[in-house]
C-alpha cells in the first residue's frame, strides 16, 4: 500500500535543484551529483535531508507541492520565481565608487562576490556586475532571483516513531550534534530534550533550541523543555559559579544536618539503652532483696 504524506509529517527527502532555463544544478542531496555538477563541498552533508512538511524547511513553492506525494515515488516539481527566490528588483542594484573598494583592499571585477555593510550595520551579499569609469555596479538580488526552479524529488521515508521524529529535527537544525549523547523523553503532547552531555558551542545551542522549539510545536507538541534551558545558557559564567558554590554549600549543610540528626538519634538510643539497663538492674536488686527477706523468714521458722 502506497503511503502519502501531509502537512506536519516528518520525512526524509532526496532532491536535485535546477534552473529551468539553463539546466544548471545549484543544490542537491546526492553526493555524486554534486561532484559532477561542480558544487560539491567537503563540509556539506549529503543524503536524504529530514524536514517537516509545511514548516518552511525548503522553498515555499516546493514545500506546498510536497503535500499529497507518495513515499518512494520520484516527482518533477516546477517552482515559479515568486515562490522560489523572488523576482529581480532593480532597486537592489547599487553603484559604488572604485575608491570605496580599494580602501578595503578589494580590487573588484565582474562576477566577484562581495559583502557590504550598510550604515545601519546590516550586511548585504552581492555580485559585481561591472567596473567602469571609476564606478562599480553591484547586484544584491539573490543569484537565482527571477529564475524558474525545477526540483527532482523523492520522499525516501515517512518517519512514524515519535523519538525518531525528534531526532530527525535535531539532525536538521544541529547536524554537528552526536545524537547518541542526547536524552529524549516524549509524551503525548510534551517533549524533553537533554543536551547536557553534548559538546557544542553555547551560542549555536541557544539558536538551535529556539528554532527546534518552533519545529516541535509545529508538529504537534504543546510543551517543549530543554536542558540546559536557554536562560541557563544565557547566564554569565560568574553567576553559574556562584550557583554551583551555593548548591555545594546546601548539599554540605544537608549532610551536616543529616549527621547531626543521626548523632541525636544515636544519643537517644544510648539513653534508652541506659535507662533500660538501669531499670533491669533495679528490678534485679528488688528481686534479690525479696529473696533475702524470704530466706530470713525461712531461717526463723
WOJO-V588198 format. One record per pair of residues at least 12 apart in sequence whose ideal C-beta (glycine too) atoms are under 10 Angstrom apart, sorted by sequence separation. I is the first residue (numbers start at 0). GAP is how many residues later the second one is. D is the distance in Angstrom with one decimal. If there is no record, write none. Layout:
BEGIN
I_GAP_D, I_GAP_D
END
This chain:
BEGIN
14_12_7.6, 15_12_4.6, 16_12_9.5, 24_12_3.9, 26_12_7.4, 27_12_9.3, 33_12_6.8, 50_12_8.3, 53_12_8.1, 64_12_4.9, 95_12_8.5, 103_12_9.6, 112_12_6.8, 113_12_5.7, 125_12_4.3, 126_12_5.2, 166_12_5.4, 169_12_6.5, 181_12_6.8, 182_12_8.4, 211_12_7.6, 212_12_9.4, 227_12_9.8, 14_13_6.7, 15_13_7.9, 23_13_7.9, 24_13_8.7, 25_13_6.8, 30_13_8.0, 32_13_9.1, 52_13_5.1, 53_13_7.0, 63_13_9.5, 64_13_8.7, 100_13_7.8, 112_13_7.4, 113_13_7.4, 124_13_9.8, 125_13_5.7, 126_13_8.3, 165_13_9.7, 180_13_9.3, 181_13_6.2, 182_13_7.7, 194_13_8.4, 212_13_7.6, 13_14_8.5, 14_14_5.7, 15_14_6.6, 23_14_9.9, 24_14_6.6, 30_14_9.6, 31_14_8.8, 52_14_6.1, 64_14_7.7, 111_14_9.4, 112_14_5.5, 113_14_6.3, 123_14_8.7, 125_14_4.1, 126_14_8.5, 169_14_8.4, 180_14_8.2, 181_14_9.2, 182_14_7.7, 194_14_7.9, 211_14_7.8, 13_15_5.0, 14_15_8.5, 23_15_9.4, 28_15_9.5, 30_15_4.0, 50_15_8.3, 52_15_9.8, 61_15_6.0, 63_15_8.9, 100_15_9.6, 111_15_7.1, 112_15_7.9, 124_15_7.2, 125_15_8.1, 126_15_9.9, 166_15_7.6, 180_15_8.7, 181_15_7.7, 182_15_9.8, 208_15_8.7, 12_16_7.3, 13_16_6.7, 27_16_9.5, 28_16_8.8, 29_16_6.7, 30_16_7.8, 52_16_8.9, 60_16_8.0, 61_16_9.7, 62_16_9.6, 99_16_8.9, 110_16_6.7, 111_16_4.4, 123_16_5.1, 125_16_10.0, 126_16_6.6, 165_16_8.8, 180_16_4.4, 181_16_6.2, 192_16_8.1, 209_16_9.7, 11_17_9.2, 15_17_5.9, 26_17_9.9, 28_17_6.0, 29_17_8.6, 60_17_8.3, 61_17_5.6, 109_17_8.6, 110_17_6.5, 111_17_9.9, 124_17_9.0, 125_17_9.6, 166_17_7.0, 179_17_9.3, 180_17_5.1, 194_17_10.0, 208_17_4.9, 212_17_8.9, 14_18_9.9, 15_18_9.3, 27_18_8.1, 28_18_6.3, 29_18_9.6, 58_18_9.8, 60_18_3.4, 64_18_9.3, 95_18_9.3, 109_18_5.6, 110_18_8.7, 124_18_9.4, 165_18_5.3, 176_18_7.5, 179_18_9.8, 180_18_8.2, 207_18_9.2, 208_18_9.9, 13_19_9.8, 17_19_9.2, 28_19_6.1, 59_19_8.2, 60_19_6.2, 63_19_7.3, 108_19_6.4, 109_19_6.4, 111_19_9.0, 164_19_9.9, 165_19_9.5, 177_19_8.7, 178_19_9.1, 180_19_9.8, 192_19_7.4, 208_19_8.9, 28_20_5.4, 58_20_6.0, 60_20_9.1, 62_20_9.0, 95_20_7.8, 107_20_4.9, 109_20_5.8, 163_20_9.6, 165_20_6.4, 177_20_6.5, 192_20_9.5, 205_20_9.8, 208_20_8.1, 209_20_7.0, 15_21_8.7, 57_21_9.8, 60_21_7.8, 61_21_8.1, 107_21_10.0, 108_21_9.4, 109_21_6.7, 162_21_5.5, 164_21_8.4, 173_21_8.6, 176_21_5.5, 177_21_8.0, 190_21_9.7, 204_21_8.7, 208_21_5.6, 59_22_8.9, 60_22_3.0, 61_22_8.1, 93_22_8.0, 105_22_9.5, 107_22_9.3, 108_22_6.2, 109_22_9.8, 113_22_8.9, 115_22_7.0, 161_22_8.9, 162_22_8.9, 163_22_10.0, 175_22_9.3, 176_22_9.0, 177_22_9.2, 190_22_9.6, 205_22_9.7, 59_23_4.9, 60_23_5.6, 107_23_5.3, 162_23_5.7, 169_23_7.4, 175_23_9.4, 176_23_6.2, 192_23_8.5, 204_23_8.0, 206_23_9.7, 58_24_6.8, 59_24_8.0, 60_24_9.8, 106_24_9.0, 111_24_9.4, 113_24_6.4, 115_24_7.9, 161_24_4.4, 168_24_9.8, 173_24_8.5, 175_24_6.8, 205_24_5.7, 208_24_7.9, 58_25_5.5, 112_25_9.8, 160_25_9.3, 161_25_9.0, 165_25_6.0, 169_25_9.0, 175_25_9.0, 190_25_5.8, 204_25_8.8, 58_26_7.8, 109_26_9.7, 111_26_9.1, 113_26_9.5, 161_26_9.2, 164_26_9.4, 165_26_9.8, 166_26_9.8, 173_26_7.1, 189_26_9.7, 190_26_9.7, 201_26_9.1, 205_26_10.0, 100_27_8.9, 108_27_9.4, 109_27_9.1, 165_27_6.9, 176_27_9.3, 205_27_5.1, 107_28_4.9, 162_28_9.3, 169_28_9.8, 175_28_7.8, 176_28_8.7, 190_28_9.7, 204_28_6.2, 205_28_7.1, 107_29_9.6, 161_29_8.0, 190_29_9.8, 93_30_8.7, 95_30_9.9, 100_30_8.9, 105_30_9.4, 107_30_8.2, 112_30_8.9, 173_30_7.2, 185_30_9.8, 190_30_4.9, 195_30_9.9, 201_30_9.9, 202_30_8.4, 172_31_9.9, 173_31_7.5, 176_31_7.9, 188_31_7.4, 189_31_6.3, 190_31_9.5, 191_31_8.8, 192_31_7.6, 193_31_9.0, 194_31_6.8, 195_31_5.7, 201_31_5.4, 202_31_9.9, 13_32_9.8, 26_32_9.9, 91_32_8.6, 93_32_7.6, 95_32_9.5, 175_32_9.6, 187_32_9.4, 188_32_6.2, 189_32_6.7, 190_32_7.5, 191_32_8.1, 192_32_7.3, 193_32_7.8, 194_32_6.7, 195_32_6.6, 201_32_8.7, 13_33_8.1, 14_33_9.1, 92_33_8.7, 97_33_6.9, 173_33_9.0, 174_33_10.0, 187_33_9.1, 188_33_4.5, 189_33_4.0, 190_33_5.6, 191_33_4.6, 192_33_5.4, 193_33_4.4, 194_33_6.9, 13_34_5.0, 14_34_7.8, 91_34_8.0, 94_34_9.6, 97_34_9.4, 101_34_10.0, 172_34_8.5, 173_34_4.4, 186_34_8.5, 187_34_9.3, 188_34_6.6, 189_34_7.4, 190_34_7.4, 191_34_7.8, 192_34_7.3, 193_34_8.7, 11_35_8.2, 12_35_5.9, 13_35_7.9, 93_35_9.9, 94_35_9.5, 97_35_8.8, 98_35_7.5, 100_35_6.1, 172_35_5.2, 173_35_9.0, 185_35_8.2, 186_35_9.7, 189_35_7.3, 190_35_9.6, 191_35_7.3, 11_36_3.7, 12_36_5.5, 92_36_7.0, 97_36_4.7, 99_36_7.7, 172_36_8.9, 186_36_8.3, 10_37_8.5, 11_37_6.9, 12_37_7.8, 96_37_6.2, 97_37_6.9, 98_37_9.6, 100_37_9.5, 172_37_9.4, 173_37_9.3, 10_38_9.3, 11_38_5.4, 12_38_5.8, 95_38_10.0, 96_38_6.7, 97_38_5.8, 169_38_7.9, 172_38_5.5, 173_38_7.6, 194_38_9.5, 10_39_7.3, 11_39_8.0, 95_39_7.4, 96_39_7.2, 171_39_9.2, 172_39_5.3, 9_40_6.5, 10_40_6.4, 12_40_8.9, 94_40_5.5, 95_40_4.8, 171_40_8.9, 184_40_8.8, 9_41_7.4, 10_41_8.0, 16_41_9.4, 94_41_7.0, 95_41_8.1, 172_41_9.6, 8_42_9.4, 9_42_5.1, 10_42_6.3, 16_42_8.5, 93_42_9.1, 94_42_5.3, 95_42_6.4, 168_42_9.2, 169_42_6.6, 172_42_6.9, 8_43_7.2, 9_43_7.9, 14_43_8.0, 93_43_7.4, 94_43_7.7, 168_43_6.2, 171_43_7.7, 7_44_6.6, 8_44_5.1, 12_44_9.0, 92_44_6.3, 93_44_5.4, 182_44_8.2, 6_45_8.7, 7_45_6.7, 8_45_8.4, 9_45_9.1, 12_45_7.6, 16_45_8.5, 92_45_7.2, 93_45_8.3, 169_45_9.3, 6_46_5.7, 7_46_6.2, 91_46_9.1, 92_46_5.1, 93_46_6.5, 165_46_8.7, 168_46_4.9, 169_46_9.7, 5_47_6.7, 6_47_3.8, 7_47_8.0, 9_47_9.9, 14_47_7.9, 91_47_6.8, 92_47_7.2, 167_47_9.8, 168_47_6.6, 4_48_5.9, 5_48_8.2, 6_48_8.7, 91_48_4.3, 92_48_7.4, 12_49_9.3, 89_49_9.7, 90_49_9.2, 91_49_4.8, 165_49_9.4, 168_49_9.3, 88_50_9.8, 90_50_9.5, 91_50_9.1, 164_50_9.8, 165_50_7.0, 168_50_7.7, 87_51_8.4, 88_51_8.6, 89_51_8.9, 164_51_8.8, 88_52_6.0, 12_53_7.6, 87_53_5.1, 88_53_9.8, 91_53_8.3, 165_53_9.0, 86_54_8.8, 87_54_8.8, 164_54_6.7, 10_55_7.9, 85_55_7.8, 164_55_9.6, 165_55_8.7, 6_56_9.2, 12_56_9.6, 84_56_8.4, 85_56_6.6, 87_56_9.9, 88_56_7.4, 164_56_9.6, 6_57_9.5, 8_57_9.0, 84_57_4.4, 87_57_4.7, 88_57_9.2, 161_57_9.6, 8_58_8.8, 10_58_9.1, 17_58_9.7, 19_58_6.9, 83_58_9.1, 84_58_8.0, 85_58_8.9, 86_58_6.5, 87_58_4.0, 161_58_9.7, 165_58_9.7, 6_59_9.0, 7_59_9.7, 11_59_9.5, 19_59_9.0, 25_59_9.9, 84_59_4.3, 85_59_5.2, 86_59_5.6, 87_59_9.1, 161_59_9.2, 5_60_9.1, 6_60_5.7, 10_60_7.5, 13_60_8.7, 14_60_9.7, 15_60_9.8, 16_60_10.0, 19_60_9.8, 83_60_6.8, 84_60_4.9, 85_60_7.7, 86_60_9.9, 4_61_6.7, 5_61_5.5, 6_61_9.7, 19_61_9.9, 83_61_8.5, 84_61_7.8, 85_61_9.7, 4_62_7.0, 5_62_6.9, 8_62_9.7, 14_62_8.9, 16_62_9.1, 83_62_9.2, 84_62_6.7, 3_63_8.6, 4_63_7.4, 5_63_9.4, 80_63_8.5, 83_63_6.8, 3_64_5.8, 4_64_5.9, 19_64_9.9, 80_64_7.0, 81_64_9.9, 83_64_7.3, 84_64_7.5, 3_65_6.8, 4_65_7.8, 18_65_9.8, 80_65_5.3, 83_65_4.4, 2_66_9.9, 3_66_5.4, 4_66_6.6, 80_66_6.1, 81_66_10.0, 82_66_8.8, 83_66_9.9, 2_67_6.5, 3_67_7.6, 16_67_9.3, 79_67_9.7, 80_67_6.1, 83_67_9.6, 1_68_4.6, 2_68_4.5, 78_68_9.4, 79_68_6.1, 80_68_8.0, 1_69_7.2, 2_69_8.0, 3_69_9.9, 78_69_7.0, 79_69_8.3, 1_70_7.5, 77_70_6.5, 78_70_4.4, 1_71_7.6, 77_71_7.4, 78_71_7.5, 76_72_8.8, 77_72_5.4, 78_72_6.8, 76_73_7.2, 77_73_7.9, 75_74_6.5, 76_74_4.7, 75_75_7.3, 76_75_8.0, 74_76_8.2, 75_76_5.6, 76_76_6.0, 74_77_7.5, 75_77_7.9, 73_78_6.7, 74_78_5.3, 73_79_7.2, 74_79_7.4, 72_80_9.4, 73_80_4.7, 74_80_8.6, 72_81_7.0, 73_81_9.3, 71_82_7.3, 72_82_7.7, 70_83_8.8, 71_83_7.3, 68_84_7.6, 69_84_10.0, 70_84_5.0, 71_84_7.5, 58_85_10.0, 65_85_9.7, 68_85_9.0, 69_85_7.4, 70_85_7.4, 71_85_8.8, 64_86_8.6, 68_86_5.7, 70_86_6.7, 71_86_9.7, 60_87_9.7, 61_87_7.9, 65_87_7.4, 70_87_5.2, 60_88_7.4, 64_88_8.7, 69_88_9.7, 61_89_5.5, 65_89_7.2, 58_90_7.1, 60_90_8.9, 61_91_7.5, 58_92_8.2, 57_93_8.6, 57_95_9.2, 52_102_8.8, 50_104_9.7, 52_105_9.4, 47_106_8.3, 47_107_8.7, 48_107_9.6, 49_107_8.9, 51_107_9.7, 47_108_4.4, 46_109_9.2, 47_109_7.0, 49_109_7.4, 56_112_9.2, 51_113_8.4, 49_114_9.5, 54_114_9.0, 49_115_8.8, 56_115_6.7, 51_116_8.5, 56_116_9.4, 25_117_8.2, 26_117_9.6, 49_117_8.5, 50_117_8.4, 51_117_6.8, 54_117_9.6, 25_118_6.6, 49_118_3.7, 50_118_8.8, 32_119_9.6, 48_119_9.5, 49_119_6.7, 23_120_9.4, 49_120_9.1, 51_120_8.3, 25_121_9.1, 49_121_5.5, 50_121_6.6, 26_122_9.4, 29_122_9.7, 48_122_8.9, 49_122_4.9, 23_123_9.2, 25_123_8.3, 27_123_9.8, 48_123_7.0, 49_123_9.5, 18_124_9.7, 26_124_9.0, 27_124_8.9, 28_124_9.5, 18_125_6.7, 20_125_9.7, 21_125_8.5, 28_125_9.5, 49_125_9.7, 20_126_6.6, 44_126_9.0, 48_126_9.7, 16_127_9.1, 19_127_7.1, 20_127_6.9, 22_127_8.6, 24_127_9.8, 28_127_9.4, 44_127_10.0, 18_128_5.1, 19_128_4.1, 17_129_9.8, 18_129_7.7, 19_129_6.7, 20_129_9.7, 17_130_9.8, 18_130_6.7, 19_130_4.9, 44_130_5.5, 17_131_7.2, 18_131_7.7, 44_131_9.4, 16_132_6.2, 17_132_4.8, 16_133_7.6, 17_133_7.6, 15_134_8.7, 16_134_5.4, 17_134_7.6, 15_135_7.0, 16_135_8.3, 14_136_5.3, 15_136_4.5, 16_136_9.3, 14_137_6.5, 15_137_8.1, 12_138_9.7, 13_138_8.6, 14_138_4.6, 15_138_9.6, 13_139_6.9, 14_139_7.6, 12_140_6.3, 13_140_4.6, 14_140_9.7, 12_141_7.3, 13_141_8.1, 11_142_9.5, 12_142_5.7, 13_142_5.7, 11_143_7.4, 12_143_6.8, 10_144_5.1, 11_144_4.7, 12_144_8.9, 10_145_7.6, 11_145_4.4, 8_146_9.1, 10_146_6.3, 11_146_8.3, 9_147_9.3, 10_147_5.2, 11_147_7.1, 9_148_7.7, 10_148_6.6, 8_149_5.8, 9_149_4.6, 4_150_5.9, 8_150_7.9, 9_150_8.8, 3_151_9.3, 8_151_9.2, 9_151_9.8, 2_152_8.9, 4_152_9.9, 5_152_9.6, 9_152_9.7, 4_153_5.4, 2_154_9.6, 3_154_8.7, 9_154_8.2, 10_154_9.9, 2_155_5.7, 9_155_4.5, 8_156_9.1, 9_156_8.8, 11_156_7.3, 2_157_9.6, 9_157_9.7, 10_157_8.5, 9_158_5.4, 55_158_9.6, 56_158_8.2, 9_159_6.8, 11_159_9.6, 54_159_8.2, 55_159_9.6, 54_160_6.0, 56_161_9.8, 9_162_9.2, 55_162_8.9, 51_163_6.0, 54_163_4.9, 50_164_9.5, 51_164_9.1, 53_164_7.6, 54_164_7.6, 52_165_10.0, 53_165_9.4, 51_166_6.0, 52_166_9.5, 51_167_5.4, 9_205_9.1, 9_208_10.0, 9_209_6.3, 7_210_6.9, 8_210_8.2, 6_211_9.3, 7_211_5.3, 6_212_9.7, 7_212_6.6
END
